[in-house]
Amino acid sequence: MRFLLTSLMTYESEFYGRVGGELESRGHEVTQVTESRQAARLLRADGLDARCLADVAAELGEPSSLDDEVRRLIGLRKQVPALRTGGPVHVLNAGYPLVYTRGGTHLVVINPRREPAAFTLPWARPAGALPPLAASGTSVDGAQVRASGFGYGVFELRGSGSSSRSSPAFTPSMPARRRRGFRRGSCSGPLARGGLAEAQRRPPVIRRAGSACSLPAR
């Protein structure tokens, strides 16, 4: 069995040092973490696995907070125009993981569930890992995309061997009237060929069932 003993000062650490020594003599693994660096040094001198809390924290380094990660992603979005709102998007996989391209130049992978997921890209890529611009638990090796639970990644496709033809970007279609050359203030047909004045000169016609009559012009 493994034990982790924690203590504050030298005298308390000395007591738990004797407890740890007894546990080790019975075949257990014991590690002691103490606030006092001097107490940790004395316990190590007695042959115990003892560490100072400040030294353990320094070895682990500063934990990355969610705020820092969000700021980093916001900064990446500002630096890369293709990741901003309005860029063309092509969804490659709507399941798990969610995989899509932005602007035809960047690949985005998101796995919003706890279980890992994988996907094969529809185009060929050279063997080897694709370096991410930002990633957590996600990798692209060749055409294989792998994402751990709640993993994400942003990768640049430019120069990676991907084909833009096999990965067409989605662009919202232009309204039909603009595709036909419609311009505000323009018109076509009889009215555009000087027929407006003729239409104004003609008296209005009221049609009834089986007959038609004209009202006198004003």
ABEGO torsion letter per residue (X at the ends): XBBBBBBABAAAAAAAAAAAAAAAAAGBBBBBBBABAAAAAAAAAAGBBBBBAAAAAAAAEBBBBAAAAAAAAAAAAAABAAABBGBBBBBABABOBBBBBBGGABBBBBBABABBBBBBBABBBBBEBBBBABBBGBBBBEABBBBBBGBBBBBBABGAGBBAAABBBBBBBBBAAAAAGBBBGBBBEAAAAGAAAAAAABBBBBBBBGBBBBBBBX
